[in-house]
């Protein structure tokens, strides 16, 4: 048993890049998982959801039709949604961008957790971030 463990440790020591690659693969898997679940929640209704659900598609449609926003607002999100709306419709684009961008909360959570407590702490922080109710709330209520 000790000989097998020594071989595994030697194999891992010869590949120092394997740990960071595995950690980032886990973070990307968390992002994909979270985006899928956010998308499933957002598409439970064919209509926009949330407080300002119709505001985002309205702004995207104005960008597509007139090249400018209908109401003054910070345009980055709307430009991202308009790019996606080129192949879908404004409502679907808003939901897709909200699901994808909301899921990306795992990346800064991982980076902060890794900085404060190592790779395992970063993975725990990323997991907590993508599974938290507040994180899902932002995708459902304000950023779509």
Secondary structure, DSSP 8 states (H G I E B T S, - for coil): -HHHHHHHHHHHHT-THHHHHHHHHHHHHHHHHHHHHHHHHHTTSSS--STTHHHHHHHHHHHHHHSS-SS----HHHHHHHHHHTTS-HHHHHHHHHHHHHHTHHHHHHHHHHHHH-HHHHHHHHHHHHH-HHHHHHHHHT--
